[in-house]
């Protein structure tokens, strides 16, 4: 009975679940990938970012968007960049929100949609993304032409 109680407590205490372990693994993978990224070892970083993204790391999703948008160690693929930015934004990454808005603003992997760009820029700004403020100002100028 005591073992059952200990096991139950371990499963219910925050930080002890497999979901928490996945998050921790994702952070370790992201950090390793980002170090490779900073050393311009993009081809080595991509699978680690993908693994971190599969474990729910929204920043890894955003970095994959950057990698596909700029063609860093992969072929440029705006559709893939857009898809990764979308996942990242939907999972609450501040950078993902901004970059997803930028896709709608500039037509990266999708059609230009200034209203949609404004929506995502505003969400990013609410999370204190300073670049989003510039995006909002630019979109508002374009809408008021």
Buried (B, 14 or more C-beta within 10 A) or exposed (E): EEEEEEEEEEEEEEEEEEEEEBBEBBBBBBEBBBEBBEEEEBEBBBEBBBBBBEBBBBBBBBBBBBBBBEEBBBEEBBEBBBBBBBBBBEBEBBBBBBBBBBBBBBBBBBEEBBEBBBBBBBBBBEEEBEBBBEBBEBBEEEEEE
